[in-house]
Amino acid sequence: MNRIATFSVIAALSAFSFGGMAYAQGATMNWPKEIEATVRSYSGDKVNVVLVSTLSEQDQTRMWVENATPDQRAALLAAVEANKPLLEKLKAQNIEIDNIGGAEQAADGGLTIYVR
């Protein structure tokens, strides 16, 4: 009876591990669609800067920021640099452009910039 219980616990823990890996792999695919175009054309005043380190390890946003491809980051940084008013707002907040890891349009129409 004790062996059955031990085996059940091991099987359950293994399933959680594999489920976590599948979730992490899925999160890499959740880079916001067309975020570069959104950043390039953004003209609003609501710019929120969030440190990625303040997000929990399991946070989906943190996962896609940390797993962004070099091409995704390069396109995002180019979009930020092309938007001069946004670039000035970020510089006014002492944000180093190379530390930008991601961006997302907020539900209120504002822009959230994730900094590493």
C-alpha positions in Angstrom: 0.0 0.0 0.0 2.8 2.4 0.8 4.5 1.7 -2.5 1.3 2.6 -4.4 1.0 5.9 -2.5 4.7 6.7 -3.2 4.3 5.9 -6.9 1.2 8.1 -7.1 3.0 11.1 -5.6 5.9 10.7 -7.9 3.6 10.4 -10.9 1.7 13.5 -9.9 4.9 15.5 -9.4 6.2 14.4 -12.8 3.0 15.5 -14.4 3.3 19.0 -12.9 6.8 19.3 -14.1 5.9 18.4 -17.7 2.9 20.7 -17.6 5.0 23.6 -16.4 7.4 23.0 -19.3 4.6 22.9 -21.8 3.2 26.1 -20.4 6.6 27.9 -20.6 7.0 26.8 -24.2 3.6 28.1 -25.0 4.3 31.4 -23.4 7.2 32.1 -25.8 4.6 32.2 -28.6 2.6 34.9 -26.9 4.6 37.9 -28.1 1.9 40.5 -28.7 0.9 40.6 -32.3 1.9 43.7 -34.2 3.3 45.3 -31.1 6.0 46.9 -33.2 3.5 48.7 -35.3 1.6 49.8 -32.1 4.8 51.1 -30.5 5.9 52.9 -33.7 2.5 54.7 -34.1 1.7 55.2 -30.4 0.9 58.9 -29.6 -0.8 58.7 -26.2 0.4 60.1 -22.9 -0.1 57.0 -20.8 3.2 55.2 -20.8 3.7 52.7 -17.9 7.2 51.2 -17.3 7.3 47.9 -15.5 10.5 46.1 -14.3 10.4 42.5 -15.5 12.0 41.5 -12.2 8.9 42.6 -10.3 6.7 40.0 -12.1 6.4 36.6 -10.6 8.5 33.8 -12.1 5.3 32.1 -13.5 3.9 35.3 -15.0 3.1 34.8 -18.7 4.3 38.3 -19.6 7.6 37.7 -17.8 8.1 34.4 -19.8 7.5 36.0 -23.2 9.7 38.9 -22.4 12.5 36.7 -21.2 12.1 34.3 -24.2 11.8 36.9 -26.9 13.9 36.2 -29.9 16.7 38.6 -30.9 14.7 39.5 -34.0 11.6 40.4 -31.9 13.7 42.5 -29.6 15.5 44.3 -32.5 12.1 45.1 -34.2 10.7 46.4 -30.9 13.8 48.6 -30.2 13.7 49.9 -33.8 10.0 50.8 -33.3 10.7 52.6 -30.0 13.6 54.6 -31.7 11.3 55.5 -34.6 8.7 57.0 -32.3 10.5 60.2 -31.2 7.8 61.4 -28.7 7.8 58.0 -27.0 11.6 57.8 -27.0 11.7 61.2 -25.3 9.2 60.1 -22.6 11.3 57.0 -21.9 14.5 59.0 -21.7 12.8 61.5 -19.3 12.2 58.5 -17.0 15.9 57.5 -17.4 15.0 54.3 -19.3 17.9 52.9 -21.2 16.5 51.8 -24.6 18.7 48.7 -24.8 17.0 47.4 -21.5 13.5 47.3 -23.1 12.5 43.7 -23.2 8.9 44.0 -24.3 5.8 46.2 -24.7 2.1 45.7 -24.6 -0.9 47.9 -25.2 -2.9 48.3 -22.1 -6.7 47.9 -21.9 -7.1 51.7 -21.3 -5.2 52.5 -24.5 -1.9 53.2 -22.8 1.4 51.5 -23.5 3.2 49.3 -21.0 7.0 49.0 -21.6 8.7 46.1 -19.9 12.3 46.8 -18.8 14.9 44.2 -17.9 
